[in-house]
Structure formats: structure tokens, C-alpha cells
Amino acid sequence: SVASILRRAAERSASIGIGSLDGVALPSPLSGHIESLEADALVISRPFEGACRRELVAGERLHLSIAADKGFHHGDVEVLGRWVALDSGGRRYGYRVTVPTVLLHEERRELHRIPVAFDLAPRGLLLRPGSLSEIGEGVVVDVSEGGLCLRCDLRTLVRPEESVIAKAEFPAVLPPIHTRCDVAHVMEARQPGMCDVGLRFLEPQAQLGQAIRALELRRINRAGAA
């Protein structure tokens, strides 16, 4: 049951990933951990990496992934508010979110999303197919083998399901991207004047997938050593 899965996750402080509800990819469990399970809420730590290092807002809806013994569980939640605890180690900060009504189990890792804006700050560009006229430019927030999210200043209108060309250059680890995509979503970002554009790759990105898994492993090892 969902309750038993969450109880076990709370007992072992399972790592979590936080993403948007665009369906492009599943967030990797690298953003924080489960603090506790209450009667009517799940308590998660304050996110410490990537785009979701920002403050979460009550009423905001998120996609949550929870590391399991094999693969991970994922489901949708809504932020209820902030959470603070005081113990011998000092204050711990986090958020209460709704208990997901459904948790799906996933063993495949190919389409995990990893946050990259925080430590790599890669630049991205959207172009029209054919004319190659610029649609918008900004920062890649997160990326997976199946797509990416670009926080950008749009020069012109772009709609879901529209085909575009995405280009992105990463300073390290990940290979450059230059490929055709479909727009999965366009949402107003918290940064004034910017939009978050979710993109689905239309061509295989095998080299990118290998690099993502290598970056995930490096971050996990770094977190374990901290």
C-alpha cells in the first residue's frame, strides 16, 4: 500500500527527487530526503540541489520520486507549507506535502531527470526548424535522456506539441545537444519575464544518457562523502 511504502521510506530517510508535472522525464532521487510521515502529510527536507533548490510555495503541485531498494516510486503531491524541527543538531527545514494517492513503481532509469542549472549553468537556445530563427535563449534547468527543461526569455510565441530545434552547451561532463524536439509544456517561471519550456527529444540521445548516468553516480558519491 502507499502508506506502507511511505512508512518504510521515512524509516530509512529515503532520498527523493522533485520535478514538474510535464511528463518529459522522472526526477532523479538527488534533491533531498523523506523526513517523516504524519497522519495527513508527508514531510520532505528542503531541496538542496538543482532547480528545486528554490523555495517551494503552498499550493504548488510537484512530481515526487522516492528511492526504493530496486528503482523508485513516484507520484504527484501538493505543497502544504513549510516545516521546521529543532533537535540537538540545530534546526532542520523542509516542507509538508500531501500524501500521494497513488505511487507507481519504476525500475528503468533511462529517463531520470537530473538538475543541472545549479552547478553547470548550461546555456540553451530554441530555434525554428527550417528558418533557424531564434525563439528564445536561457538556461537548461534539468535534462534527461528523453528531454530537457529550458528557462528562457521567449522572443516569440511557442505552443505545446510544436516542433523546435534545441541547442545546449555544457561546460563539463555532458555532451552538447543539437536536436529536434517537441514542446511538452510552456509555463511562466518564477523569474519575471522568463518561461519554463519542457521539451521531448525526437531523436535518440544515447551518448547523453551515458553521460547522465555518470553524472548521477558522481553526485551520489559526492553526497555520500559529505
Disulfide bonds with the S-S distance in Angstrom:
none
